[in-house]
């Protein structure tokens, strides 16, 4: 029967005319639609892979930087991030990074096309960062999850390459560590001149600690190390820690114990989530707490300065809940103000006095500033005269004096030595 005759006969059928035929067609279309949707879900489940990266994850910024370097060339919908970079010449260069904007983008990775959806929830905030909640979702054909691993590893390596040769400073903001300013160029440890053998002693101890975690584990000793550098101001304590971090390839987490919003719980949390391969720096530890052996009048002067308790700090440094694989450096100008419990072994494993310049220190600093004929003899003469005039000279004073006379002759440097020794009384 021809199709036209069949349709004509069907239209004359009373059941079809009553609507059952139309109902059947509608039901069939709905069934086909449902089958198509189910097939699509099964296809996505078994033949597509998806990776979602929320903004709270550490790899989120790495992935955005990778998209900037690899994928921004393949999309026309961009947002800009402006940064400033200091060149070796001292000039500041403005840098513009184009990041794929909020929306859907398609990138090619090897032979695979990847759909990238960057979404932002305007009505949902990340409470820790105070910014709208964002996610990046990657979707691709196939079952090989190793591709996403390769992308994340490339993004991580790209971030490391950008920070190579630099030291990252972190500051505590809320319950998270946030980078403080731009990464700083690593300072050579040889540029911080301490008294003979002290720099090498601390560096060797840190390297031995980092390279021997199994030694601590096998003996049941907590894998953490504490250092205390004490001495007069301007003698190089903070400078040495910065140079040491660069030598070890570590970042520095600066923790201000006098911050009013810092509590025992938050302090413990910050120490437990500190970035890997970082030095936790507690500067001027004497200003945060008063010794329990001090008088009532001395203790009254410190009341209300912060919310953390002394016992809370001790427990964070060497308590049941304290974290491992950690290096803590403390500095103070007045070691006698510190409570003995704070600097006992286990909390402070090495104490080192960083004091006034010795004659050998001044000689080494002179040789770093002046490259002249017979510099060694001049350095010795200058160091002898400076230490005779005033034995309590800080490296900061010597450095400032040399910078003031960086183009002067040796005779002028020697003749004006009295101004160095009398410029500052400590």
C-alpha positions as CSV (number, residue, x, y, z in Angstrom):
1,X,0.0,0.0,0.0
2,X,1.4,3.4,-1.0
3,X,2.3,5.7,1.9
4,X,-0.4,8.3,0.9
5,X,-3.1,5.7,1.0
6,X,-1.9,4.4,4.3
7,X,-2.0,7.9,5.9
8,X,-5.5,8.5,4.4
9,X,-6.8,5.3,5.9
10,X,-5.2,6.1,9.2
11,X,-6.9,9.5,9.3
12,X,-10.3,7.8,8.8
13,X,-9.7,5.5,11.7
14,X,-11.9,6.7,14.6
15,X,-9.3,5.8,17.3
16,X,-6.7,7.8,15.6
17,X,-9.0,10.7,15.1
18,X,-10.0,10.6,18.7
19,X,-6.4,11.5,19.6
20,X,-4.9,8.1,20.5
21,X,-2.7,8.3,17.4
22,X,-1.4,11.7,18.3
23,X,-0.8,10.5,21.9
24,X,1.2,7.6,20.6
25,X,3.3,9.9,18.4
26,X,3.9,12.2,21.4
27,X,4.8,9.2,23.6
28,X,7.2,7.9,21.0
29,X,8.9,11.3,20.7
30,X,9.2,11.5,24.5
31,X,10.6,8.0,24.6
32,X,13.1,8.9,21.9
33,X,14.1,12.1,23.7
34,X,14.5,10.2,27.0
35,X,16.6,7.5,25.2
36,X,18.7,10.2,23.6
37,X,19.3,11.8,27.0
38,X,20.1,8.5,28.7
39,X,22.5,7.7,25.9
40,X,24.2,11.0,26.2
41,X,24.6,10.6,29.9
42,X,26.0,7.1,29.4
43,X,28.3,8.4,26.7
44,X,29.6,11.2,29.0
45,X,30.0,8.8,31.8
46,X,32.0,6.2,29.9
47,X,33.7,8.1,27.1
48,X,34.3,11.5,28.4
49,X,36.4,12.7,31.4
50,X,35.8,15.9,33.5
51,X,38.0,17.7,35.9
52,X,36.7,20.4,38.2
53,X,39.2,22.7,40.0
54,X,37.7,25.1,42.7
55,X,39.3,28.4,43.5
56,X,40.3,27.1,47.0
57,X,42.5,24.4,45.5
58,X,46.2,25.3,45.4
59,X,46.4,24.3,41.7
60,X,43.7,26.8,40.7
61,X,46.2,29.7,40.2
62,X,48.7,27.3,38.6
63,X,46.0,26.3,36.1
64,X,45.0,29.9,35.3
65,X,48.7,30.7,34.6
66,X,48.9,27.6,32.4
67,X,45.8,28.7,30.5
68,X,47.4,32.1,30.1
69,X,50.6,30.7,28.6
70,X,49.0,27.9,26.6
71,X,45.4,28.6,25.9
72,X,45.0,32.4,25.8
73,X,46.3,32.3,22.2
74,X,43.4,30.1,21.1
75,X,40.5,32.2,22.5
76,X,39.2,35.7,21.8
77,X,37.4,36.2,25.1
78,X,39.9,37.4,27.7
79,X,40.4,39.2,31.0
80,X,43.6,41.0,32.0
81,X,45.9,40.8,35.0
82,X,48.3,43.6,35.4
83,X,51.5,43.1,37.3
84,X,54.9,44.9,37.8
85,X,58.2,43.3,37.4
86,X,61.6,44.7,38.4
87,X,64.4,44.1,36.0
88,X,68.1,43.6,36.8
89,X,68.7,47.2,35.7
90,X,66.3,48.4,38.5
91,X,63.6,49.6,36.1
92,X,60.0,48.5,36.7
93,X,58.3,46.9,33.8
94,X,54.5,46.7,33.5
95,X,53.4,43.2,32.5
96,X,49.9,42.3,31.1
97,X,48.7,38.7,31.3
98,X,45.6,37.7,29.3
99,X,43.5,35.0,31.0
100,X,40.5,33.3,29.4
101,X,37.4,35.1,30.6
102,X,34.4,33.7,32.4
103,X,32.6,31.4,30.0
104,X,33.3,28.5,27.7
105,X,36.5,28.0,25.8
106,X,38.0,25.3,23.6
107,X,41.7,24.5,23.8
108,X,43.9,21.9,22.0
109,X,46.2,19.9,24.1
110,X,48.3,17.6,21.9
111,X,45.8,15.9,19.7
112,X,42.9,16.3,22.1
113,X,40.4,19.2,22.2
114,X,39.5,20.3,25.7
115,X,36.3,22.2,26.7
116,X,37.1,24.7,29.5
117,X,34.3,26.2,31.4
118,X,35.3,29.0,33.8
119,X,32.3,29.9,36.1
120,X,31.9,32.6,38.8
121,X,29.1,32.6,41.4
122,X,28.3,36.3,42.0
123,X,26.2,35.5,45.0
124,X,28.6,33.1,46.6
125,X,31.8,34.3,48.3
126,X,34.9,32.5,49.3
127,X,34.9,33.5,53.0
128,X,38.7,33.0,53.3
129,X,39.7,35.1,50.3
130,X,36.7,37.5,50.1
131,X,36.3,37.0,46.4
132,X,33.4,35.4,44.3
133,X,33.6,31.7,44.2
134,X,35.1,30.4,41.0
135,X,35.6,27.0,39.4
136,X,37.3,25.8,36.2
137,X,36.0,22.6,34.6
138,X,37.9,20.7,31.9
139,X,36.1,18.2,29.7
140,X,37.6,16.0,27.0
141,X,36.9,12.8,25.1
142,X,38.5,9.6,26.2
143,X,39.2,7.7,29.4
144,X,42.9,8.7,30.0
145,X,43.0,10.6,33.3
146,X,46.7,10.9,32.9
147,X,46.1,13.8,30.5
148,X,44.7,16.0,33.3
149,X,47.6,14.9,35.5
150,X,50.0,16.1,32.8
151,X,48.2,19.4,32.5
152,X,48.4,20.0,36.2
153,X,52.0,19.0,36.4
154,X,52.8,21.4,33.5
155,X,51.0,24.1,35.3
156,X,52.9,23.4,38.5
157,X,56.2,23.4,36.8
158,X,55.4,26.6,35.0
159,X,54.7,28.3,38.3
160,X,57.9,27.0,39.7
161,X,59.9,28.3,36.7
162,X,58.4,31.7,37.2
163,X,59.6,31.7,40.8
164,X,62.9,30.2,40.1
165,X,65.7,32.1,41.7
166,X,63.2,34.0,43.9
167,X,62.1,33.8,47.5
168,X,58.3,33.9,48.2
169,X,57.2,35.7,51.4
170,X,53.9,34.6,52.9
171,X,51.7,36.5,55.4
172,X,48.8,35.1,57.5
173,X,45.4,36.4,56.3
174,X,42.5,34.8,58.1
175,X,43.1,31.1,58.3
176,X,45.2,31.0,55.1
177,X,48.7,32.0,54.0
178,X,48.8,34.5,51.2
179,X,51.8,35.7,49.2
180,X,53.2,39.0,50.5
181,X,54.0,41.3,47.6
182,X,56.0,40.0,44.7
183,X,58.6,37.1,44.9
184,X,62.0,38.5,45.9
185,X,65.2,37.8,44.2
186,X,67.2,35.3,46.2
187,X,69.9,36.9,48.3
188,X,73.3,35.1,48.2
189,X,74.1,33.7,51.7
190,X,77.6,34.9,51.2
191,X,76.3,38.5,51.2
192,X,75.3,38.2,54.9
193,X,78.6,38.2,56.8
194,X,78.4,36.7,60.3
195,X,81.2,36.0,62.7
196,X,83.5,33.2,61.7
197,X,81.8,29.8,61.3
198,X,78.3,30.8,62.4
199,X,76.7,31.0,59.0
200,X,78.2,27.6,58.0
201,X,77.1,26.0,61.3
202,X,73.5,27.0,60.9
203,X,73.4,26.1,57.2
204,X,74.9,22.7,57.8
205,X,72.4,21.9,60.6
206,X,69.5,22.9,58.4
207,X,70.7,20.9,55.4
208,X,71.3,17.9,57.7
209,X,67.7,18.2,59.1
210,X,66.1,18.5,55.6
211,X,68.0,15.5,54.1
212,X,67.5,13.0,57.0
213,X,63.7,12.7,57.8
214,X,64.1,8.9,58.2
215,X,66.7,9.4,61.0
216,X,64.0,11.2,63.1
217,X,61.2,8.7,62.2
218,X,63.3,5.6,63.0
219,X,64.1,7.0,66.5
220,X,60.6,8.3,67.2
221,X,61.8,11.9,67.4
222,X,59.4,14.6,66.1
223,X,60.6,15.8,62.7
224,X,60.9,19.5,63.4
225,X,63.6,21.9,64.1
226,X,63.7,25.2,66.0
227,X,66.3,28.0,65.9
228,X,66.8,31.2,68.0
229,X,68.9,34.0,66.7
230,X,69.5,36.7,69.4
231,X,71.6,39.8,69.7
232,X,71.5,43.5,69.3
233,X,69.4,45.1,66.5
234,X,71.0,45.7,63.1
235,X,73.4,42.7,63.3
236,X,71.9,40.6,60.5
237,X,69.4,38.2,62.1
238,X,66.5,38.8,59.7
239,X,68.9,39.3,56.7
240,X,70.5,35.9,57.4
241,X,67.2,34.1,57.6
242,X,66.2,35.6,54.2
243,X,69.5,34.5,52.7
244,X,69.3,31.1,54.3
245,X,65.8,30.5,52.8
246,X,67.1,31.4,49.4
247,X,70.1,29.0,49.8
248,X,67.7,26.1,50.9
249,X,65.1,27.0,48.2
250,X,62.5,27.6,50.9
251,X,59.9,30.3,51.2
252,X,59.3,32.3,54.4
253,X,56.1,32.5,56.4
254,X,56.0,35.6,58.5
255,X,53.9,35.2,61.7
256,X,53.1,38.2,63.8
257,X,52.2,37.0,67.3
258,X,51.1,40.4,68.4
259,X,48.2,40.5,65.9
260,X,45.0,41.1,67.9
261,X,42.9,38.6,65.8
262,X,45.3,35.8,66.4
263,X,44.0,33.1,68.7
264,X,45.4,29.8,69.9
265,X,43.2,27.8,67.5
266,X,44.1,30.0,64.5
267,X,47.8,29.8,65.4
268,X,47.7,26.0,65.5
269,X,45.8,26.0,62.2
270,X,48.3,28.3,60.5
271,X,51.2,26.2,61.6
272,X,49.5,23.0,60.3
273,X,48.7,24.5,56.8
274,X,52.0,26.4,56.3
275,X,53.3,25.9,52.7
276,X,55.7,23.0,52.2
277,X,59.4,23.8,52.2
278,X,59.0,27.0,54.1
279,X,60.6,28.6,57.1
280,X,58.2,29.9,59.8
281,X,59.6,33.2,61.1
282,X,58.6,34.6,64.5
283,X,60.4,37.9,64.8
284,X,60.9,39.8,68.1
285,X,59.5,36.9,70.1
286,X,60.2,38.8,73.3
287,X,57.6,41.5,72.4
288,X,54.8,38.9,72.2
289,X,55.1,37.5,75.7
290,X,56.6,38.4,79.0
291,X,58.5,35.8,81.0
292,X,56.5,34.2,83.8
293,X,59.5,35.0,86.1
294,X,59.0,38.7,85.7
295,X,57.4,41.0,88.3
296,X,53.7,41.9,88.4
297,X,54.4,45.4,87.2
298,X,56.3,44.1,84.1
299,X,53.5,41.7,83.3
300,X,50.9,44.4,83.6
301,X,52.5,46.3,80.7
302,X,51.9,43.4,78.4
303,X,48.3,42.7,79.3
304,X,45.8,42.9,76.5
305,X,48.3,43.0,73.7
306,X,47.0,39.8,72.0
307,X,44.6,36.9,72.3
308,X,46.9,34.0,72.1
309,X,48.1,32.5,75.4
310,X,51.7,31.5,76.3
311,X,50.6,27.9,76.8
312,X,48.9,27.9,73.4
313,X,52.1,28.9,71.8
314,X,54.1,26.3,73.6
315,X,51.6,23.6,72.6
316,X,51.8,24.7,68.9
317,X,55.6,24.5,69.0
318,X,56.0,21.2,70.8
319,X,52.6,19.8,71.9
320,X,50.4,16.9,71.0
321,X,48.8,18.7,68.1
322,X,52.0,20.3,66.8
323,X,52.9,19.6,63.2
324,X,56.0,18.0,61.8
325,X,58.4,18.6,58.9
326,X,58.7,22.2,60.0
327,X,61.5,24.7,60.5
328,X,60.9,27.6,62.9
329,X,63.2,30.5,63.4
330,X,62.7,33.0,66.2
331,X,64.6,36.3,66.7
332,X,65.0,38.5,69.7
333,X,67.1,41.4,70.8
334,X,66.6,40.5,74.5
335,X,67.1,36.8,75.2
336,X,66.8,37.4,79.0
337,X,63.2,38.4,78.5
338,X,62.2,35.1,77.1
339,X,60.6,32.4,79.3
340,X,62.9,29.4,79.8
341,X,60.1,27.1,78.7
342,X,60.0,28.8,75.3
343,X,63.6,28.2,74.5
344,X,64.1,24.7,76.0
345,X,65.4,21.9,73.8
346,X,62.6,20.5,71.6
347,X,61.2,24.0,71.0
348,X,64.6,25.7,70.3
349,X,67.2,23.2,69.2
350,X,69.9,25.7,68.4
351,X,70.6,29.1,69.8
352,X,73.1,31.4,68.1
353,X,74.3,34.8,69.2
354,X,74.5,37.3,66.3
355,X,76.3,40.3,67.8
356,X,78.5,43.2,67.1
357,X,81.0,43.2,64.3
358,X,84.3,41.4,64.9
359,X,87.4,42.5,63.1
360,X,87.2,39.7,60.6
361,X,83.6,40.6,59.8
362,X,84.5,44.2,59.0
363,X,87.4,43.0,56.8
364,X,85.1,40.8,54.8
365,X,82.5,43.6,54.4
366,X,85.2,46.0,53.2
367,X,86.4,43.5,50.6
368,X,82.8,43.1,49.3
369,X,82.4,46.8,48.8
370,X,85.9,47.8,47.5
371,X,87.7,46.1,44.7
372,X,91.0,48.0,44.7
373,X,94.7,47.4,44.7
374,X,96.0,46.1,48.1
375,X,92.4,45.8,49.3
376,X,93.3,43.1,51.9
377,X,95.7,45.4,53.7
378,X,93.3,48.3,53.6
379,X,90.5,46.1,54.9
380,X,92.7,45.1,57.9
381,X,93.8,48.6,58.7
382,X,90.2,49.9,58.5
383,X,88.9,47.0,60.7
384,X,91.6,47.6,63.3
385,X,90.8,51.3,63.6
386,X,87.0,50.8,63.7
387,X,87.1,48.2,66.4
388,X,89.6,50.2,68.5
389,X,87.4,53.3,68.3
390,X,84.2,51.4,69.1
391,X,83.9,47.7,69.7
392,X,80.1,47.8,69.5
393,X,79.5,48.4,65.8
394,X,76.6,46.7,64.0
395,X,76.9,45.3,60.4
396,X,74.0,47.7,59.5
397,X,76.2,50.7,60.6
398,X,79.2,49.4,58.6
399,X,77.1,48.8,55.5
400,X,75.5,52.2,55.7
401,X,78.9,53.8,56.1
402,X,80.3,52.0,53.1
403,X,77.3,52.9,50.9
404,X,77.8,56.5,51.9
405,X,81.5,56.2,50.8
406,X,81.1,53.8,47.9
407,X,83.0,56.0,45.5
408,X,85.5,57.4,48.1
409,X,89.2,56.6,48.2
410,X,90.7,54.5,51.0
411,X,92.2,57.6,52.6
412,X,88.7,59.2,52.9
413,X,87.2,56.0,54.2
414,X,89.9,55.8,56.9
415,X,89.8,59.5,57.8
416,X,86.0,59.5,58.3
417,X,86.0,56.3,60.4
418,X,85.3,58.4,63.5
419,X,81.9,59.3,62.1
420,X,81.0,55.6,61.7
421,X,81.9,54.9,65.3
422,X,80.1,57.9,66.7
423,X,77.1,57.9,64.4
424,X,74.9,55.7,66.5
425,X,75.0,54.6,70.1
426,X,73.1,51.5,71.0
